[in-house]
């Protein structure tokens, strides 16, 4: 069982959310924004790169205005296909536009304790335990650092989190918790140790970095520089816009798409100007601000539309997409969580987003729930089954079995039934019990999901990391902490 990865591939269902004309208009608007309004790059390293390539740079405001041809030509050097490597090659993830891989989400700051149910601050041990459960689940293809190790220093917290994942899982690690040059260099050194050297890391990147933009139309300087360090080593890097209608984006969806698109592709272009051909990806988790509070919603029809539309834009630029899915705004695993996570995941999958993020989170990526993690995997399994469509051929039409049974018969005893019955979806957590049994027993999906998480954590032992390698990761972190 452990070692398998379940991904959606060769889908039977497709969706067209934006026409080619729509995409071209958004692209043109994006280029106009970058050229005439500008994007903020608060890093002298980034400003130097832009200036060297002919962009207009204002060093007082850090605003860069780059001509359309500079952006378009830079993006052409980004590879459309590459692989996110794992500790074991069988779990490598081809970023080829024909797979949908599921990951956890991050980087939350609270967790609902698996055993006592109390909500508390997150710590490194939580990162360890989530990694172990995710290592076991075949639905989870890669790790985002799910929770912040708040019991460790902020300056090197991201490194401790990565070590915890590599020591407790063989799957690919993607972090959004490395924010500066120093930490990025240490993370790359750790990844090189895992991969077996710098050249091997370039061939098989066991680490990828995600950085968030600073909407509207801005970036974080440390994050930019961390991305440049990673790209130099061949580690894939992506930038995620979280622009929200009304506050950090216009009230309209198309306008917010254009703002977020300007943030992401300007950063990807910068990386390509610095290191042409380095692997990059588009990332997005756009939403609409709540009309009553102005808060980030983490769910709703705008999120689902953004999820599908952003994939079309990533395809237009011929780079993979990491898409915010799941991560409901609900406070507990309930009706709202089911609606949010089912629709967001279906829309992202039918548009064939490469990487889906969000498994396990409540309250808009703030609170980790083990029950939600398992229930989200069930949602993914339902979508996985739907994406296979309905194959129609001589075998599936079952004419021989139909003739044998005839009117008023029963198909249970047919050889054809025995052959194909296990192809039907069997839920782990959907409640299909008779009403009286449900009424008498009084438990339900959330109880079952928690019990399953505890069982996995207590019984599953991931393939261990070599002790010498673990000590080497510790040495690298200690050197980073000494400065």
Buried (B, 14 or more C-beta within 10 A) or exposed (E): EBBEBBBBBEBEBEBEBBEEEBBEBBBEBBBEBBBEEBBBBBBEBBBEBBEEBEBEBEEEEBBBBBBBEBBBBBBEBBBEEBBBBBBEEEBBBBBEBBBBBBBBBBBBBBBBEBEEEEBEEBBBEBBBBBBBBBBBBBBBBBBBBBBBBBEBEEBBBBBBBBBBBBBBBBBBBBBBBBBBBBBBBBBBBBBBBBBEEBEBBBEBBBBBBBBBBBBBBBBBBBBBBBBBBBBBBBBBBBBBBBBBBBBBBBEEBBBBBBBBBBBBBBBBBBBBBBBEEBBBBBBBBBBBBBEEEEEBBBBBEBBBBBBBBBBBBBBBBEBBBBBBBBBBBBBBBEEBBBBBBBBBBBBBBBBBBBBBBBBBBBBBBBBBBBBBBBBBBBBBBBBBEBBBEEEEEEEEEBEEBEEBBEEEEEEEEBEBBEEBEEEEEEEEBEEEEEEEEEEEEEEEBBEBBBEBBBEBBEEBEBEEBEEEBBEBBBEBBEEBBEE
